[in-house]
Amino acid sequence: MGGRQTWQVIGGKKEGLLVRTGKALKSPEAAGRLASGSVVEELALEGERLQYTLVSGDGPQTGWVSLKLKGSDLLVRADAGQADAGQAWQAPSTQAPLERLRAAVEERGDQAVQAAKCDMTLQIAVTDVTEGGSFYVRIEQGRAAVHEGCAEQADTTLTCTAVYLAEAWCGVFRLQADVAGDKALFRRLLRILFIEPQDPVEVDRRTPLDGVIRPPPGGVAPGSQPPLPSPPPAAPAWLRPDGEPAKKNKLMFLSLPWAGHVVHLRRMAQWFANRPEYEVHFAYISKDPPDVPKGCRLIGADASELTDVFDIVQDQLKAMGMDLFDRMAEDVALDLEKEGMKVLKFFLRIITAVKPTVIVADLGLNMSNFLTATCETYRTKCLLVASPGIKERWIRQMTPSSPSPAVQAPPDMPQIDLEQVVRGTFDTKTLPRAMQDILAVPGVELMRLLQIFGHMMNPDINKKAAITLYPSSSWMVEDQPVPGTEAFTCTLLPLPEQPAQLDREALHGLIAADLHEWMYDETSQDPIVYVAFGTIVQGARPLVEKLSAALDKGAWRVLWSLPKDMHAWLPEGLSLERWCVKSFVPQKDVFRCDRVRCFISHCGSNSTIEAMACGVPMVCHPFFMDQYEWARTVRRHLRAGVQVDKFDSDADAIRLAVSEVLQDPTYRQNAQAVSRRLAEQARQVASILGPEMSSKDNLGPGVAVVAALVLSIMKGKNPSEIIDLVAKTNM
């Protein structure tokens, strides 16, 4: 081997290590993976990226691999005995801890939490805890103990950012391997450690033996919409889109570069773009501009501000939609401070250039409260749109253990009086020249920048400078808004007229002729089960195969919206009379077919509201984050569906869930009640706000509410007037 360094692969015990043809993390993947136990010879070593040639074992003959995965070694030097023992992580002996865990779980049940903490030294960072059985955690085992004994919370660090979520994903797999592949035990342990019952109705949140999670007994679904008081409330006289005052008619929309988020802000922008009295700016931080309404002024990031951090996070979130133990996320090297600073500079540049009166932004862009701090500094009001439309419990549970890195001062930063900074009286000349150079942003005064960072330190800045908007209805969900700082706007999606579902003749012309003919096939009166998971199924062959097995040869017909490149994963011989699989389905129109009686979905907010708006009950199959909140709402609060678990529910469980939703009329009745109430609330909102606030485009009832809030700020009025009016329709 010519004296070159050799390495042994110790990671990737299940699927092997990902190999790329080039050094960059976005280089093309090589054919096959490098098997655990293989020995390779070093050709080049740059940082933590190794170019190798295969000596023994299985995998590509040559390529580039990562040496570590979030701190854990994937390869170690073959002569590790000569290396610093502290550099190579050694898998701990797990046999004894595994046995102790099994005893704790099986013998002591939920009391095992203390026993487990005593029996194993675990350092745990929890980033997402969901009621459905998904645990996004970072776990260290066999390292320095955080504490000895059972001190409350001493060995748990809570974090809450999307990037930590992506990083933590990788840490799960090592513990899973450490416990010898005992998946059921691993999941059970995490449930014991981190799931606390919210109320007596759901003390046991584990998936039932038959794999179907049903509504709790004894509950009552939301009834019909109560009438407004007589006489009905009226909007204030100032609420009219007249463009006054003229100096206050600028507004800016900021969205994450994700299609499901852009669509909401685009609808809001369209309301104002249709009215020439307003100057509407739509900012984007992606290479390709979004499709925005005519009349909007697009503002894009320049080359120095562009970042792929949002694409990386989105890819990580999609990966989390797969089976936790069957997929391995690649280590993504993110320089948070560098990438974050690009976004901050973009915000500063466009805000100082446009000087809008109101900014309507995606909540996800308010990193470390920078956006609201900037608005406070420049005397701009901010409306933050929580696109999921529901409060996410995993976010509310998180308590950061330390300030975000984005707001921590450099170690050599001199002491600064924050009160002087916020008031604008701090003498910036007292800062070292090197520090001034570091903080310099072209076109932005240093004092302004310091004021922004000063406001970021204020824990109440969001209450002071922003209102968080949830584009749904508070009666649909269990968690209510915080008065003065939060509001439910009603959905931003257009709602169908009642009756929401139509027969063959009424639906004619709304959908393509071939699909219409299949849905109303006269040879079968069986109900249609509609299946759609958006981009969640990307690469999820096990999910496609499981759903196919669950739905084939049932007492129903199946319409499936599935990307074309995944059609090959479907079993051969599916009946064309019973199955219709298309790469695109006009979902909102399909829901209007009166033969569609069940929707299997990941429970994204848009899909969930569209189904409920048409009275279609659901089999909820969530994967991560807000999808669990919507699944909970549909199942527990609206009582319009059941839920299956992405881990514990097999094909038989999904088949049982579909049968139950179709056979029990209560689910459809409750979904239809939701449909009628959504329609009635939309009518009431339109009546209260008045005809001047309506739009010739069917933009959804919530768009007029957001427009009314924007106008209230522009005209110097209290937005609470509008919030209180809309709240009357949520009773």
SULUR-V608361 format. One record per pair of residues at least 6 apart in sequence whose ideal C-beta (glycine too) atoms are under 8 Angstrom apart, sorted by the first residue. I is the first residue (numbers start at 1). J is the second residue. D is the distance in whole Angstrom. If there is no record, write none. Layout:
i = <I,I>
j = <J,J>
d = <D,D>
This chain:
i = <1,1,4,4,4,5,5,5,5,5,6,6,6,6,6,6,6,6,7,7,7,7,7,7,7,7,7,7,8,8,8,8,8,8,8,8,9,9,9,9,9,9,9,9,9,9,9,9,10,10,10,10,10,10,11,11,11,11,11,11,11,12,12,12,12,12,12,12,13,13,14,14,14,14,15,15,16,16,16,16,16,16,16,17,17,17,17,17,17,17,17,18,18,18,18,18,18,19,19,19,19,19,19,19,19,19,19,20,20,20,20,20,20,20,21,21,21,21,21,21,22,22,23,23,23,23,25,25,25,25,27,30,30,31,32,32,32,33,33,34,34,34,34,34,34,34,34,35,35,35,37,38,38,38,38,38,38,39,39,39,39,40,40,40,40,40,40,40,41,41,41,41,42,42,42,43,43,43,43,44,44,45,48,48,48,49,49,49,49,50,50,50,50,50,51,51,51,52,52,52,52,53,53,54,54,54,65,65,66,66,66,67,67,67,68,68,69,69,69,70,70,70,70,70,71,71,72,72,72,72,73,73,76,76,77,77,80,89,90,91,91,91,92,92,92,94,94,94,95,97,97,97,98,98,98,98,100,100,100,101,101,101,101,101,101,101,102,102,104,104,104,104,105,105,105,105,105,105,108,110,112,112,113,113,114,116,116,116,117,117,117,118,118,120,121,121,121,121,121,121,122,122,122,122,123,123,123,123,123,123,123,124,124,124,124,124,124,124,124,125,125,125,125,125,125,125,125,125,125,126,126,126,126,126,126,126,126,126,127,127,127,127,127,127,127,127,127,127,128,128,128,128,128,128,128,129,129,129,129,129,129,129,130,130,130,130,130,130,131,131,131,131,131,131,132,132,132,132,132,132,132,133,133,133,133,133,133,133,133,134,134,134,134,134,134,134,135,135,135,135,135,136,136,136,136,136,136,137,137,137,137,137,138,138,138,138,138,138,139,139,139,139,140,141,141,141,146,146,147,147,157,158,158,158,158,158,159,159,159,159,160,160,160,160,161,162,162,162,163,163,163,163,165,165,165,166,166,166,166,166,166,166,167,169,169,169,169,170,170,170,172,173,173,175,176,176,176,176,179,179,183,183,187,187,188,191,191,195,197,197,197,201,201,201,201,202,202,207,207,207,207,207,208,210,210,211,211,211,211,211,211,211,211,211,211,212,212,212,212,212,212,212,212,213,213,213,213,213,214,214,214,214,215,215,215,215,216,219,219,219,220,221,221,221,221,221,221,221,222,222,222,222,222,222,222,223,223,224,224,224,224,225,225,225,225,225,225,226,228,228,228,228,228,229,232,232,232,233,233,233,234,234,235,235,235,235,235,235,235,236,236,238,238,239,239,239,239,239,239,239,239,240,240,240,241,241,241,241,241,241,241,242,243,243,243,243,244,245,245,248,248,248,248,249,249,249,249,249,250,250,250,250,250,250,250,250,251,251,251,251,251,251,251,251,251,251,251,251,252,252,252,252,252,252,252,252,252,252,252,252,253,253,253,253,253,253,253,253,253,253,253,254,254,254,254,254,254,254,254,254,255,255,255,255,255,255,255,255,255,255,255,256,256,256,256,256,256,257,257,257,257,257,257,258,258,260,260,260,260,261,261,261,262,263,264,264,264,264,265,265,265,265,266,266,266,266,266,267,267,267,267,268,268,268,268,268,268,269,269,269,269,269,270,270,270,270,270,271,271,271,271,271,271,272,272,272,272,273,273,273,273,273,273,274,274,274,274,274,276,279,280,280,280,281,281,281,281,281,281,281,282,282,282,282,282,282,283,283,283,283,283,284,284,284,284,284,285,285,285,285,285,285,285,285,286,286,286,286,287,289,289,292,299,299,299,301,301,304,304,305,305,305,305,305,306,307,307,307,309,309,309,309,312,312,316,316,317,317,318,318,318,319,319,320,320,320,321,321,321,321,321,321,321,322,322,322,322,323,323,323,323,323,324,326,327,336,336,337,337,340,340,340,343,343,344,344,344,345,347,347,347,347,348,348,348,348,348,348,349,349,349,349,351,351,351,351,351,352,352,352,353,355,355,356,357,357,357,357,358,358,358,358,358,358,358,359,359,359,359,359,359,360,360,360,360,360,361,361,361,361,361,362,362,362,363,363,363,363,363,364,365,366,366,366,366,366,367,367,368,368,368,368,369,369,369,369,369,369,370,370,370,371,371,372,372,372,372,372,372,372,372,373,373,373,373,373,373,373,373,374,374,374,375,375,375,375,376,376,376,376,377,377,377,377,378,381,381,381,382,382,382,383,383,383,383,383,383,384,384,384,384,384,385,385,385,386,386,386,386,387,387,388,388,388,388,388,389,389,389,389,389,389,390,390,390,390,390,390,390,390,390,391,391,391,391,392,392,392,393,393,394,402,407,407,407,409,410,410,412,412,413,414,414,414,414,416,416,417,418,418,420,421,421,421,421,422,422,422,422,424,424,426,426,428,428,428,428,431,431,436,439,439,439,440,441,455,455,458,462,462,463,463,466,467,467,467,467,467,467,468,468,468,469,469,469,469,469,469,470,470,470,470,470,471,471,471,471,471,471,471,472,472,472,472,472,472,472,473,473,473,473,473,473,474,474,474,474,474,475,475,475,475,476,476,476,476,476,477,477,477,478,478,478,478,481,481,484,487,487,487,487,487,488,488,488,489,489,489,489,489,490,490,490,490,490,490,490,490,490,491,491,491,491,491,491,492,492,492,492,492,493,493,493,493,493,493,494,494,494,494,495,495,495,495,495,495,496,496,496,496,496,496,497,498,498,498,500,500,500,500,500,500,500,500,501,501,501,501,501,501,501,501,502,502,502,502,503,504,504,507,507,507,507,507,508,510,510,510,511,511,511,511,511,512,515,515,515,515,518,518,519,519,519,519,519,519,519,520,520,521,521,523,524,524,524,526,526,526,527,527,527,527,527,527,527,528,528,528,528,528,528,528,528,528,529,529,529,529,529,529,529,529,529,529,529,529,530,530,530,530,530,530,530,530,530,530,530,531,531,531,531,531,531,531,531,531,531,532,532,532,532,532,532,532,532,533,533,533,533,534,534,534,536,536,537,537,537,537,537,538,541,541,543,544,544,544,544,545,545,546,546,546,547,547,547,548,548,548,548,549,549,550,550,550,550,550,550,551,551,551,551,552,552,552,553,554,554,554,555,555,556,556,556,556,557,557,557,557,558,558,558,558,559,559,559,559,559,560,560,560,560,561,561,561,561,561,562,562,562,562,563,564,567,567,570,574,587,587,588,588,590,591,591,591,591,591,591,592,596,596,597,597,597,597,597,598,598,598,598,598,598,598,599,599,599,599,599,599,600,600,600,600,600,601,601,601,601,601,601,601,602,602,602,602,603,603,603,603,603,603,603,603,603,604,604,604,605,605,608,608,608,608,609,611,611,612,612,612,612,612,612,612,613,613,613,613,614,615,615,615,615,615,615,616,616,617,617,617,617,617,617,617,618,618,618,618,618,618,619,619,619,619,619,619,619,619,620,620,620,620,620,620,620,620,621,621,621,621,621,621,622,622,622,622,622,623,631,632,634,634,634,635,635,635,638,638,638,639,639,639,640,640,640,640,641,641,641,642,642,642,642,643,644,644,644,645,649,660,661,661,681,681,681,682,684,684,685,685,685,685,685,686,686,686,686,688,688,688,688,689,689,689,689,693,693,693,694,695,695,705,705,708,709,709,709,712,712,712,712,713>
j = <41,55,41,42,43,41,42,45,77,78,39,40,41,42,55,77,78,79,39,40,41,42,50,52,75,76,77,78,37,38,39,75,76,77,78,80,16,17,34,35,36,37,38,39,40,57,74,75,36,73,74,75,76,91,17,36,69,72,73,74,75,18,33,34,35,36,74,328,36,177,173,177,325,328,33,328,32,33,34,35,36,58,59,33,34,36,59,65,66,74,75,29,33,65,66,328,330,29,30,32,33,34,59,60,63,64,65,27,28,29,30,63,64,65,27,28,29,30,63,64,28,64,46,49,51,64,330,331,332,333,64,60,63,60,58,59,60,59,60,40,54,57,58,59,60,63,65,57,58,59,57,54,55,56,57,58,59,55,56,57,78,50,52,53,54,55,57,75,52,53,54,55,50,51,52,51,52,53,62,50,51,51,66,67,68,64,65,66,67,64,65,66,67,75,62,63,64,62,63,64,65,61,62,60,61,62,74,75,74,330,331,73,74,75,74,331,170,174,331,138,167,170,171,331,89,140,89,170,171,174,88,89,83,88,83,88,88,142,142,142,177,178,141,142,178,178,179,180,180,119,120,179,179,180,182,185,115,119,120,112,116,119,120,179,185,189,182,185,112,115,116,119,112,116,185,188,189,192,115,192,189,192,192,193,150,189,192,193,150,155,193,149,150,141,141,142,143,145,146,155,139,140,141,155,139,140,141,143,146,155,157,137,138,139,140,155,156,157,193,137,138,139,156,157,158,159,164,168,171,135,136,137,156,157,158,159,194,398,136,137,138,159,160,164,165,168,394,398,134,135,136,165,394,624,625,135,136,194,195,393,394,397,393,394,622,624,625,628,195,202,205,393,628,632,213,622,628,631,643,645,646,187,191,206,207,645,646,647,648,324,622,623,624,628,646,647,172,187,190,191,194,165,168,169,172,320,624,168,171,172,190,194,164,167,168,170,171,172,171,172,174,175,171,174,175,178,154,155,154,155,401,397,398,399,400,401,168,398,400,401,394,395,398,400,404,313,317,364,309,313,334,336,316,317,320,312,313,316,317,329,332,334,332,316,319,320,329,328,329,331,324,325,328,186,183,186,324,325,185,186,325,647,647,648,206,205,206,205,203,204,205,216,217,218,219,216,636,213,645,647,648,649,214,653,656,644,645,648,649,650,652,653,654,656,657,642,643,644,649,653,656,657,660,635,642,643,644,645,635,642,643,660,635,636,639,642,636,636,637,639,639,637,638,639,640,670,673,674,475,476,637,638,673,674,677,673,677,673,676,677,680,676,677,680,681,684,729,731,684,687,688,728,729,728,684,687,688,688,725,728,688,690,688,689,690,693,708,722,725,717,721,715,717,689,690,692,693,708,711,712,722,692,693,711,275,277,278,692,693,707,711,277,249,275,277,278,715,714,715,357,714,715,716,277,278,279,357,714,278,279,281,354,355,356,357,358,272,278,279,280,281,356,357,358,359,360,710,714,280,281,282,283,299,350,351,354,356,358,359,360,265,268,269,280,281,282,283,296,359,360,361,265,283,347,359,360,361,362,365,371,261,262,264,265,266,282,284,290,361,362,365,262,310,362,364,365,387,284,285,286,290,310,311,310,314,387,604,605,606,362,364,387,290,606,385,387,471,492,282,360,362,385,282,290,291,292,293,492,699,700,703,360,385,492,703,706,707,280,282,292,293,296,293,695,697,699,703,695,699,703,704,706,707,278,280,707,710,280,292,293,294,295,296,293,295,695,696,697,295,297,295,296,297,296,297,298,299,350,354,356,290,292,296,297,298,299,298,299,300,346,350,290,298,299,300,301,300,301,305,306,307,310,343,346,300,301,306,310,306,298,300,298,350,353,354,342,346,342,345,342,343,345,346,349,342,339,342,343,334,339,340,343,332,334,329,332,624,625,535,536,538,327,329,329,623,624,536,537,538,540,602,623,624,539,540,542,543,540,542,543,646,647,647,542,539,405,406,405,406,367,368,406,365,367,367,370,406,441,365,370,371,374,374,441,443,444,449,452,441,442,443,444,359,374,375,378,380,378,443,444,443,378,380,380,380,381,713,714,380,381,382,383,710,713,714,371,375,380,381,382,383,382,383,385,706,710,371,382,383,384,385,384,385,387,384,385,386,387,468,387,371,372,382,384,462,466,404,406,404,406,407,456,407,455,456,458,461,462,406,452,456,382,384,382,384,455,461,462,464,465,466,452,453,454,455,456,458,461,465,380,452,455,381,382,465,466,455,461,464,465,448,451,452,455,448,465,466,713,465,466,467,466,467,469,706,709,710,462,466,467,468,469,469,471,706,468,469,470,471,471,605,605,625,626,629,630,470,471,472,491,605,609,470,472,477,479,605,626,629,630,633,470,477,479,629,625,626,629,628,629,625,408,453,456,457,416,435,438,432,435,435,430,431,432,435,426,450,426,454,457,426,450,451,453,454,451,454,455,458,447,451,447,450,436,446,447,450,439,446,446,446,449,450,446,449,461,465,464,468,485,484,485,485,485,486,487,709,719,723,485,486,487,486,487,488,489,706,709,481,486,487,488,489,488,489,490,491,492,605,702,488,489,490,491,605,609,702,488,490,491,678,681,730,480,481,488,727,730,677,681,730,731,612,633,637,638,674,629,633,637,632,633,636,637,487,488,720,709,719,723,726,727,726,727,730,702,705,706,709,726,681,682,685,700,701,702,705,726,729,609,613,678,700,701,702,699,700,702,703,706,588,606,609,610,613,700,588,698,699,700,613,678,679,682,700,701,588,591,592,613,614,679,679,675,676,679,591,592,613,614,615,672,675,679,591,592,593,594,596,614,615,616,510,592,593,594,594,516,520,516,520,589,592,593,516,586,589,592,519,586,589,590,593,586,580,582,585,590,559,580,528,559,580,590,593,595,596,593,595,557,577,577,557,577,578,555,556,557,556,557,595,596,597,598,662,556,557,558,559,593,595,596,597,598,551,554,556,557,558,559,597,598,599,600,658,662,559,560,561,585,590,591,596,598,599,600,616,547,551,558,559,560,561,562,599,600,601,560,561,585,587,599,600,601,607,543,601,602,621,602,604,607,602,623,543,544,562,563,566,563,566,569,646,562,566,569,570,569,571,650,651,654,600,651,654,569,570,571,574,571,651,651,652,653,654,655,658,558,654,655,658,571,574,579,578,655,658,659,659,662,597,598,658,662,577,578,579,580,578,579,580,581,580,582,585,590,596,579,580,581,582,582,583,584,585,587,570,581,582,583,583,583,581,583,581,581,607,610,610,614,596,599,610,611,613,614,616,614,614,616,616,617,661,662,668,616,617,618,619,658,661,662,607,611,616,617,618,619,618,619,621,654,658,607,608,611,618,619,620,621,621,622,623,627,618,620,621,622,627,628,630,631,634,626,627,630,626,630,618,630,633,634,678,618,671,634,638,640,671,674,675,678,674,675,678,679,675,668,671,672,674,675,676,668,671,640,641,661,667,668,670,671,634,640,641,642,661,671,641,642,643,644,654,657,658,661,630,631,634,635,641,642,643,644,631,643,644,646,649,654,628,630,631,643,646,646,643,643,640,641,643,641,642,643,670,671,674,666,667,670,667,670,671,674,661,667,671,657,660,661,667,657,653,654,657,653,657,667,667,668,701,729,730,701,728,729,701,704,705,726,729,693,694,701,704,725,726,728,729,704,705,708,725,704,707,708,704,703,704,722,726,722,719,722,723,718,719,721,722,719>
d = <5,7,5,5,8,7,4,8,6,8,6,7,5,7,6,7,4,8,7,5,8,6,7,7,4,7,6,6,7,7,5,7,6,8,5,8,8,6,6,7,5,6,5,8,7,7,7,5,7,6,7,7,6,7,6,7,6,7,7,3,7,8,7,7,7,5,7,7,4,6,8,7,8,7,6,6,8,3,5,5,7,8,6,6,4,8,8,5,8,6,8,7,6,7,8,7,5,7,4,7,6,5,7,5,4,7,6,4,7,6,6,6,5,8,5,5,8,5,6,7,7,6,6,5,7,5,7,8,7,6,7,4,4,6,8,6,5,6,8,7,8,7,8,4,7,8,6,5,4,5,6,7,8,6,3,6,6,5,5,6,6,8,4,7,6,6,8,7,6,5,8,5,6,7,6,4,6,6,7,8,4,7,6,5,5,6,7,6,7,7,6,8,6,7,7,7,5,7,7,8,7,7,5,7,5,7,7,7,6,8,5,7,6,5,6,7,5,8,5,7,6,4,6,6,8,8,5,8,8,5,5,5,8,4,5,7,5,8,8,8,8,7,6,4,7,5,6,6,8,6,5,8,5,6,7,8,8,4,7,8,6,7,7,7,6,6,8,6,4,4,5,6,5,8,6,5,6,7,6,6,8,5,5,6,5,6,7,7,5,7,8,7,6,7,7,7,8,5,8,8,6,7,6,6,7,4,8,6,5,6,8,6,7,5,8,6,5,7,7,7,4,8,8,5,7,6,7,6,8,8,8,5,7,8,6,8,6,8,5,7,7,6,7,5,5,5,8,8,7,7,4,6,5,7,6,6,8,5,7,8,6,6,8,6,8,7,8,4,7,8,5,8,6,6,8,6,5,7,7,6,7,6,7,8,6,5,7,6,6,7,8,7,6,7,7,8,7,7,4,8,7,6,6,6,7,7,7,6,7,6,7,8,8,7,4,8,4,8,5,7,7,4,7,8,6,6,6,5,4,6,5,7,5,5,7,7,8,6,6,7,8,6,3,6,7,5,7,7,8,7,6,6,7,8,8,7,6,4,8,8,6,8,8,6,7,6,5,8,5,6,6,8,6,7,7,6,8,6,6,5,5,8,6,8,8,7,6,6,5,8,7,4,8,8,8,6,8,6,4,8,4,6,8,6,6,6,7,6,4,6,7,2,8,7,8,5,8,6,7,6,6,5,7,7,6,4,7,7,7,5,8,8,6,6,5,8,6,7,8,6,8,8,6,4,7,4,6,8,6,7,7,6,7,7,6,7,8,7,7,6,8,7,5,4,6,7,8,6,6,8,8,7,7,8,8,6,7,6,6,6,7,8,6,5,5,8,8,8,7,7,6,6,6,7,7,8,7,6,6,7,8,5,8,8,5,7,8,6,7,7,7,6,5,7,3,6,7,7,7,5,5,7,8,6,5,6,7,6,8,5,7,6,7,5,5,8,7,7,7,6,7,5,6,5,7,7,6,8,8,4,8,6,8,7,7,6,4,8,5,7,5,7,5,7,7,5,7,8,8,5,7,8,5,8,6,7,4,6,6,8,5,5,8,4,8,8,7,7,7,5,8,8,6,5,5,6,8,6,6,4,8,5,8,7,6,7,7,8,6,5,7,5,5,8,6,6,6,5,8,7,7,7,8,7,7,6,7,5,5,6,5,6,8,7,6,5,7,6,6,6,6,5,4,8,6,6,8,6,6,5,7,8,5,5,5,7,8,5,8,4,6,4,5,7,7,7,7,7,7,7,6,5,7,7,5,8,6,8,5,7,7,5,4,7,6,7,8,4,8,8,5,5,7,7,6,7,8,5,7,7,7,7,6,6,8,7,8,8,6,5,6,6,5,8,7,8,5,7,8,5,7,6,4,7,7,5,5,6,7,4,8,8,6,7,6,7,7,8,6,7,6,6,5,8,7,5,4,8,8,7,7,4,6,7,5,8,8,8,6,8,7,7,7,6,8,6,7,6,7,6,8,5,8,7,8,6,8,6,8,7,6,6,7,6,8,5,8,8,8,8,6,8,7,6,8,6,7,7,6,6,8,7,8,6,7,7,7,5,7,5,8,7,5,5,6,7,6,6,7,5,7,8,5,7,7,7,6,6,7,6,7,8,6,6,4,6,5,7,6,8,6,6,8,6,7,8,8,6,4,4,5,6,8,8,5,8,5,6,7,7,6,6,8,5,8,8,5,5,8,4,5,5,7,8,4,4,8,6,7,8,5,8,7,4,5,7,5,6,6,4,6,5,5,6,8,7,8,5,6,4,8,7,6,6,7,6,7,8,5,7,5,7,5,7,8,6,7,5,8,7,7,5,8,4,7,8,5,5,4,7,5,7,7,6,5,8,7,6,5,6,7,7,7,4,7,6,5,6,8,7,7,8,7,5,7,8,7,7,8,8,7,7,7,7,8,7,7,7,5,6,4,5,6,8,4,6,4,6,8,6,6,7,6,7,5,5,7,8,8,6,6,6,7,7,6,5,8,7,7,7,7,5,8,6,7,6,7,6,8,6,5,8,8,6,8,5,7,8,7,7,7,5,7,8,5,7,6,4,8,5,6,8,7,6,7,7,8,6,6,7,7,6,6,6,6,4,8,5,7,8,5,8,8,6,7,7,7,8,5,7,8,7,8,5,6,6,7,8,8,5,7,8,8,8,6,4,4,6,8,7,6,7,6,8,4,4,6,7,8,5,8,7,6,7,5,7,4,4,6,8,8,6,6,6,7,5,8,4,7,5,5,6,6,5,7,7,8,8,6,6,6,8,8,8,7,5,8,6,6,4,5,8,5,7,8,6,7,4,7,6,6,8,8,5,7,6,6,8,4,7,8,8,6,6,6,8,5,7,8,6,5,7,8,8,7,7,8,8,8,5,6,7,8,8,5,6,8,8,7,8,7,7,6,7,8,6,5,5,5,7,6,8,4,7,6,7,5,7,5,7,5,5,7,8,6,8,5,7,5,7,7,5,8,6,6,8,5,8,8,8,6,8,5,7,5,7,8,7,7,7,7,4,7,8,8,5,8,7,4,7,6,8,8,6,7,8,7,5,8,7,6,7,5,6,6,6,7,7,7,7,8,5,8,7,6,4,7,6,8,7,5,7,7,8,7,8,6,5,8,8,4,4,7,8,4,4,7,5,8,7,7,7,7,8,8,6,7,7,7,8,8,7,7,6,8,5,7,8,7,5,7,8,5,8,7,7,7,7,7,5,7,6,8,7,4,7,8,5,8,7,6,4,6,8,7,8,7,6,5,8,6,7,6,6,7,4,5,6,8,6,7,7,8,6,7,7,6,7,6,6,5,6,8,5,5,7,5,7,7,5,6,8,7,5,7,7,6,8,7,7,6,6,5,5,7,5,7,5,4,8,4,5,7,8,6,7,6,6,7,5,8,6,8,6,7,7,7,7,6,5,6,7,8,6,5,8,6,7,5,4,7,4,8,8,6,5,5,5,4,5,7,4,5,7,4,8,7,8,6,6,8,6,7,5,6,6,7,4,6,6,6,7,4,7,8,8,5,7,8,8,5,7,4,7,7,6,5,8,5,5,8,6,6,5,6,7,6,7,8,5,6,4,4,6,6,6,7,5,6,6,8,8,6,6,5,8,8,8,5,8,7,5,7,4,8,4,5,7,6,6,6,8,6,7,7,5,7,8,7,5,7,6,8,5,6,6,6,7,7,7,5,5,5,5,7,7,5,6,6,6>
